[in-house]
Amino acid sequence: MQQPGSVWLADPARYAPMVAEDRQLTLQGYEVYRIGGHELRNHAAGKAMLTDFFQHLLSRHGHNGSD
């Protein structure tokens, strides 16, 4: 667990397999949407972001929310 006040550093060695998996899923026909943990740290903001995201995603696929 990260200590308060410490700095997060990107880890290219850890990131590379994740994006490789994203590519494989995309090639198999899946849509990949990545959400960073930092986006969810604030409960209210994270909830609003996820609600907005899923509303747009459902709309994109022809669901109007009344289903």
Sine and cosine of phi, psi and omega as CSV:
sin_phi,cos_phi,sin_psi,cos_psi,sin_omega,cos_omega
0.00,0.00,0.65,-0.76,-0.03,-1.00
-0.97,0.23,0.65,-0.76,0.02,-1.00
-0.98,0.19,0.58,-0.81,0.05,-1.00
-0.82,0.57,0.68,-0.74,0.03,-1.00
1.00,0.08,-0.13,0.99,0.02,-1.00
-0.99,0.14,0.27,-0.96,-0.09,-1.00
-0.97,-0.25,0.72,-0.69,0.10,-0.99
-0.99,0.16,0.70,-0.71,0.05,-1.00
-0.90,-0.44,0.66,-0.75,0.06,-1.00
-0.91,0.42,0.60,-0.80,0.01,-1.00
-0.87,-0.50,1.00,-0.05,-0.04,-1.00
-0.83,0.56,-0.56,0.83,-0.01,-1.00
-0.92,0.39,-0.52,0.86,0.03,-1.00
-0.99,0.10,-0.55,0.84,-0.04,-1.00
-0.94,0.34,-0.63,0.77,-0.08,-1.00
-0.83,0.56,-0.74,0.68,0.02,-1.00
-0.91,0.41,-0.52,0.86,0.02,-1.00
-0.92,0.40,-0.70,0.71,0.00,-1.00
-0.96,0.30,-0.49,0.87,0.09,-1.00
-0.89,0.45,-0.66,0.75,0.05,-1.00
-0.91,0.41,-0.64,0.77,0.09,-1.00
-0.84,0.54,-0.70,0.72,0.02,-1.00
-0.88,0.47,-0.69,0.72,0.00,-1.00
-0.88,0.47,-0.69,0.72,0.03,-1.00
-0.89,0.46,-0.66,0.75,0.02,-1.00
-0.90,0.45,-0.67,0.74,0.03,-1.00
-0.90,0.44,-0.44,0.90,0.03,-1.00
-1.00,0.08,0.03,1.00,0.07,-1.00
0.99,-0.15,0.04,1.00,0.03,-1.00
-0.99,0.11,0.46,-0.89,0.16,-0.99
-0.99,-0.11,0.75,-0.67,-0.04,-1.00
-0.92,-0.38,0.83,-0.55,0.05,-1.00
-0.83,-0.55,0.89,-0.45,-0.03,-1.00
-0.99,-0.12,0.70,-0.72,0.05,-1.00
-0.82,-0.57,0.84,-0.55,-0.01,-1.00
-0.98,0.22,0.57,-0.82,0.03,-1.00
-0.84,0.54,-0.54,0.84,-0.02,-1.00
-0.89,0.45,-0.51,0.86,0.01,-1.00
-0.91,0.41,-0.36,0.93,-0.08,-1.00
-0.97,-0.25,0.00,1.00,-0.07,-1.00
-0.89,0.46,-0.66,0.75,0.05,-1.00
-1.00,0.02,0.92,-0.40,-0.12,-0.99
-0.81,0.59,-0.76,0.65,-0.05,-1.00
-0.91,0.42,-0.72,0.70,0.00,-1.00
-0.92,0.40,-0.64,0.76,0.02,-1.00
-0.90,0.43,-0.67,0.75,0.02,-1.00
-0.89,0.45,-0.69,0.72,0.02,-1.00
-0.90,0.45,-0.68,0.73,0.00,-1.00
-0.89,0.46,-0.71,0.70,-0.02,-1.00
-0.92,0.40,-0.65,0.76,0.04,-1.00
-0.87,0.49,-0.74,0.67,0.02,-1.00
-0.87,0.49,-0.72,0.70,-0.01,-1.00
-0.86,0.51,-0.76,0.65,-0.05,-1.00
-0.94,0.35,-0.53,0.85,0.09,-1.00
-0.88,0.47,-0.71,0.70,0.03,-1.00
-0.92,0.40,-0.65,0.76,0.00,-1.00
-0.89,0.46,-0.74,0.68,0.01,-1.00
-0.90,0.44,-0.65,0.76,0.04,-1.00
-0.88,0.47,-0.66,0.75,0.01,-1.00
-0.86,0.52,-0.52,0.85,-0.04,-1.00
-0.98,-0.18,0.31,0.95,0.14,-0.99
0.99,0.11,0.29,0.96,0.06,-1.00
-0.98,-0.20,0.80,-0.60,-0.08,-1.00
-0.99,-0.13,0.07,1.00,0.05,-1.00
1.00,-0.06,-0.14,0.99,0.00,-1.00
-1.00,-0.02,-0.06,1.00,-0.02,-1.00
-0.98,0.21,0.00,0.00,0.00,0.00
